[in-house]
Amino acid sequence: MINISTQFFGLKLKSPVVAASSSMTSNLDQIKKIAHAGAGAIVLKSLFEEEIHMQLQEELTRRKPFEPDEEYLDYFDYIIKDENLKNYMQLIDQAKKETEVPIIASVSCISSSEWISFARKLEEAGADALELNLFLIPSDASKSSDYNEMFYFDTVKKVLEVVDIPVTVKISHYFSNLAKIIKELSATGIAGITLFNRFYSPDVDIENELAITADALSAPSEYLIPLRWTGIMADQLDCPLAATTGIHTAETAIKFLLSGANAVQVSSVLYKEGVETIGKLNDGILNWMEQKGYEKIDDFRGKIKLNTKNAEVFERAQFMKYFGEKTF
Ligand SMILES: Cc1cc2nc3c(=O)[nH]c(=O)nc-3n(C[C@H](O)[C@H](O)[C@H](O)COP(=O)(O)O)c2cc1C
């Protein structure tokens, strides 16, 4: 009997296909459908630190031209946070009651500050684990890489001090020394790292000469950067790895498992093809395992090495072999 169970979020998951955090995972009806489709876990839409700040900013703007009343704004700040948090806790509670699948709370953090006290509440509400969506675009040239990196380690340390549930992080690849950061984060006591989050990117509309937002959904070709780094890092870490970005098919999911990932987190494909895709991804993995004679994921997980010892792959990374052989 083929078994596709795996280990991530410090938990045993019945499938390596996880529904990534997005608006798809922000309401109970969708969550139930995703659970029914066979997801290994569901990461809820993030509670955004940033969003809370924005709501406060809107209130400040609304109150103009009146002089802001400090006391009122403090109170308003408290109300927004309290309300956001209460709704989120209710969603965790309902999702836990109405599904069998692990429910992962998620917080998007832009600073390692007061929201950390929320983490405890998410645990109390019944979340099985907590994913920290840590993001900082290092665009401020006056800040050193050490300064920027401290945010990641500070946040993880503070959260681990306040909760007992497993904590995982989802990061971007915007680091000056990516391998070192991933390795050091893996040794902090977290239960997993997901490579790499995908941000809304700016684009340019040349007709109207305007800055616009690029496609919010990933293309299937975008899996190559997370795949490379999964392959480079997987056997060097103290915690399991998962991958996200551009995973739209069972074939791509299998590539990540072969390169050492324990799980894959999918989002765009659920918007494009519906949540039933999760069942298709599970079936695709099962069928491939059957063809290959594998009984469990650990029979082949990490079989392909994409690290620096694999000279041929790295030669190709430099384009030399590929273009050297071709005549155009
Ligand atoms: C509409 C949308 C909303 C998202 N919201 C969140 C979020 O709240 N928190 C988060 O950590 N990631 C969020 N993501 C990122 C996804 O969880 C995922 O990591 C990313 O989209 C890459 O996976 P994909 O290529 O399968 O979409 C969002 C993605 C999309 C498309």
The ligand as a MOL file (V3000), in Angstrom:
LIG
                    3D

  0  0  0     0  0            999 V3000
M  V30 BEGIN CTAB
M  V30 COUNTS 31 33 0 0 0
M  V30 BEGIN ATOM
M  V30 1 C -3.7190 35.9930 -3.6560 0
M  V30 2 C -2.5850 35.5170 -2.7860 0
M  V30 3 C -2.5870 35.8620 -1.4320 0
M  V30 4 C -1.5180 35.4480 -0.6170 0
M  V30 5 N -1.5380 35.7580 0.7060 0
M  V30 6 C -0.5400 35.3120 1.5200 0
M  V30 7 C -0.5660 35.5480 2.9090 0
M  V30 8 O -1.4930 36.1440 3.4660 0
M  V30 9 N 0.4860 35.0880 3.6420 0
M  V30 10 C 1.5150 34.3890 3.1020 0
M  V30 11 O 2.4190 33.9670 3.8300 0
M  V30 12 N 1.5600 34.1330 1.7770 0
M  V30 13 C 0.5700 34.5770 0.9870 0
M  V30 14 N 0.6090 34.3030 -0.3580 0
M  V30 15 C 1.7490 33.5550 -0.8950 0
M  V30 16 C 1.4010 32.0750 -1.0430 0
M  V30 17 O 1.1730 31.4900 0.2180 0
M  V30 18 C 2.5150 31.2900 -1.7660 0
M  V30 19 O 3.6100 31.0930 -0.8970 0
M  V30 20 C 3.0080 31.9670 -3.0280 0
M  V30 21 O 1.9180 32.4820 -3.7800 0
M  V30 22 C 3.8110 31.0270 -3.9280 0
M  V30 23 O 3.0970 29.8680 -4.2500 0
M  V30 24 P 2.3050 29.6940 -5.6650 0
M  V30 25 O 3.2720 29.8680 -6.7450 0
M  V30 26 O 1.7000 28.3290 -5.5750 0
M  V30 27 O 1.2490 30.7780 -5.6740 0
M  V30 28 C -0.4560 34.7030 -1.1700 0
M  V30 29 C -0.4850 34.3640 -2.5410 0
M  V30 30 C -1.5260 34.7550 -3.3350 0
M  V30 31 C -1.5390 34.3600 -4.7890 0
M  V30 END ATOM
M  V30 BEGIN BOND
M  V30 1 1 1 2
M  V30 2 1 2 3
M  V30 3 2 2 30
M  V30 4 2 3 4
M  V30 5 1 4 5
M  V30 6 1 4 28
M  V30 7 2 5 6
M  V30 8 1 6 7
M  V30 9 1 6 13
M  V30 10 2 7 8
M  V30 11 1 7 9
M  V30 12 1 9 10
M  V30 13 2 10 11
M  V30 14 1 10 12
M  V30 15 2 12 13
M  V30 16 1 13 14
M  V30 17 1 14 15
M  V30 18 1 14 28
M  V30 19 1 15 16
M  V30 20 1 16 17
M  V30 21 1 16 18
M  V30 22 1 18 19
M  V30 23 1 18 20
M  V30 24 1 20 21
M  V30 25 1 20 22
M  V30 26 1 22 23
M  V30 27 1 23 24
M  V30 28 2 24 25
M  V30 29 1 24 26
M  V30 30 1 24 27
M  V30 31 2 28 29
M  V30 32 1 29 30
M  V30 33 1 30 31
M  V30 END BOND
M  V30 END CTAB
M  END
